[in-house]
Amino acid sequence: MQAHPDGGQAAVTPDEGDLPWGDVWGQDRALKQLRQAVDDPESSSHAWLLTGPPGSGRSTLAYAFAAGLIAEPGDVAAMRQVLAGTHPDLTALRTEGVVITIKEARALVERSYFAPSLGRYRVIVVEDADRMGERTSNVLLKALEEPPERTVWVLCAPSDADLLPTIRSRTRVVRLQEPDIDDVARLIVERTGVDVERARQSARQAQRHIGMAQRLATDAAARERRETTLRAVLGVRGVNDAVEVAARIVSLATEDAKSLTTERDGSERAALLRTLGVAEGAPIPPAVRSQVTALDEEHKRRATRSLRDGIDRVLTDVESMFRDMLMLAFDRGGELINEELRTEIAEKVAAWSPARMLAVLDGIAETRTRLEGNAAPTLALEGLLVTVASGRKL
C-alpha cells in the first residue's frame, strides 16, 4: 500500500536543516499554510486536499506535510523515513491502475483507525484522489467525517472539481501555484546541469510540468518522439493518414510505457519469487501461484495506466499546437508553446478557419472522454485525426 512520492519535484536529498520541506519548490503560500498546521496540529484540519496542475509538486508537498506531522521536531531519521514512504505511521496510495478501487479505499479506511505506532500522527496520503469513482469516494466519507483523533488525511488532485462535493466539503483545500517557465528552467538547470536554452525549451514544451520538463531536457529520444508526433499530426490529409498516424502514436506510447514499467515489473516479480522461496527459472508451485498471478494482474493494470497516461500526454501536446494556431490566428503575439514549429503552424493558420481549429480542440476533449470510457485508443485517435484532416467531427 505504501508508495514513494512520484517525483513531481523531488529529485535531490534535502539537507537536514531543510527537512522536511527541502524539496518543495515554488509554493510559498501553500508551504506557509501547511507549516502553520504542523506547528499547531491540534487546531488544524483532519483532512486536507492539495490541488494543482500535473507536475506542480502536489505529492512532494503531501509527503513533506506528512513528515512534519508524524515526526517530532528535529527527528531527522523519522522525517527521512516518511519522505521515503517507509514510516509505519504513513499509509500512502498511488494507484497503479486506471482507477482507485473500492477494495483499495476500504483498506485505507481500515488503516486510518490504527493509532500511531511511533510518531505523533498517522497520515493517510492519497496521491490520485481524482481517480476515485463515486462509489469509491463514498467509502471514504465516514472516515473523513469522523476520523480518529490522531489521524490526518491528505488527498491530492489536479482540481477540487475533480472530487465529489461531499468529499470537498470535508477537507481543507490548499491550491498550488503554477510555476513560470523561467522558474522551471532554472530548476531543471540546477538539477540536471543542461544548458539554459535546452532547459527553457523543455519547460515551455512541457507547459511548466516539472517532471515532464526534466525528462524532455535529459532524454533526446523523448524530444524526438514529441516532435515526430506533432509533425505527423500536422501532416494528416485524409482517412488513410489518420489511420496510419493513430497506429503510430499508440505504438510509440506503448513502447514508452514498456520502457517505464518493464524493469520495475521484472524486479518486483523476482523479489516476490525469492520471498516465496522459488528458485529462478523453477516452476511455480500451485500453493503460491495465486500470489504470483495477483502480481501479474497488478502489472497489467499498471501497463494500462501507463499507456493511458502516455496517450493523454500526446493529446496535451497536440492540444498545445492547436492553441498555438489560435494564438497566431488572432494575432495575440508572444512566444508559442511549440515555437520550433512556428513556420508549419503559420501555414495551417493561413489555410484554416478559427472554427476548424476549435473543432479539433473540441475533438481532443471528446477523445479524452472516450478514452475514459474505455474506448480502444487507436479508434479514439483515428476519430480525432479524421477531424484534423476534414475539420468535421465524426
URURRA-V929455 format. One record per backbone hydrogen bond with DSSP energy under -0.5 kcal/mol. NH is the residue of the N-H (numbers start at 1). CO is the residue of the C=O. Records with the same first field share a line. If there is no record, write none. Layout:
NH=CO  CO
This chain:
5=83
11=9
14=12
18=15
19=15  16
21=18
22=18
24=21
31=27
32=28
33=29
34=30
35=31
36=32
37=33
38=34
39=35
40=36
41=38
43=40
44=41
48=153
49=172
50=155
51=49  174
52=157
56=53
61=57
62=58
63=59
64=60
65=61
66=62
67=63
68=64
69=65
70=66
71=67
75=72
76=74
79=75
80=76
81=77
82=78
83=79
84=80
85=82
86=81
87=81
90=87
91=89  123
93=125
100=131
101=99
105=101
106=102
107=103
108=104
109=105
110=106
111=107
112=108
113=109  110
114=111
120=70
122=150
123=89
124=152
125=91  123
126=124  154
127=93  125
128=93
129=126  156
130=156
131=128
132=129
133=100  131
137=133
138=134
139=135  136
140=136  137
141=137
142=138
144=140
145=141
146=142
151=148
152=122
153=46
154=124
155=48
156=126
157=50
162=159
163=160
167=164
168=164
169=165
170=167
171=168
172=47
173=171
174=49
176=51  174
179=177
184=180
185=181
186=182
187=183
188=184
189=185
190=186
191=187
192=188
193=188  189
199=195
200=196
201=197
202=198
203=199
204=200
205=201
206=202
207=204
208=203
209=206
210=55  208
213=209
214=210
215=211
216=212
217=213
218=214
219=215
220=218
223=219
224=220
225=221
226=222
227=223
228=224
229=225
230=226
231=227
232=228
233=229
234=230
235=231
236=233
242=238
243=239
244=240
245=241
246=242
247=243
248=244
249=245
250=246
251=247
252=248
253=249
254=250
255=251
256=252
257=253
258=254
259=255
260=256
261=257
262=258
265=261
266=262
267=263
268=264
269=265
270=266
271=267
272=268
273=269
274=270
275=271
276=272
277=274
278=273
279=277
282=279
285=283
288=285
289=285  286
290=286
291=288
292=288
293=289
294=290
295=291
296=292
297=293
298=294
299=295
300=296
301=297
302=298
303=299
304=300
305=301
306=302
307=303
308=304
309=305
310=306
311=307
312=308
313=309
314=310
315=311
316=312
317=313
318=314
319=315
320=316
321=317
322=318
323=319
324=320
325=321
326=322
327=323
328=324
329=325
330=326
331=328
332=327
339=336
341=338
342=339
345=341
346=342
347=343
348=344
349=345
350=346
351=347
352=348
356=353
357=353
358=354
359=355
360=356
361=357
362=358
363=359
364=360
365=361
366=362
367=363
368=364
369=365
370=366
371=367
372=368
373=369
374=371
375=370
380=376
381=377
382=378
383=379
384=380
385=381
386=382
387=383
388=384
389=385
390=386
391=387
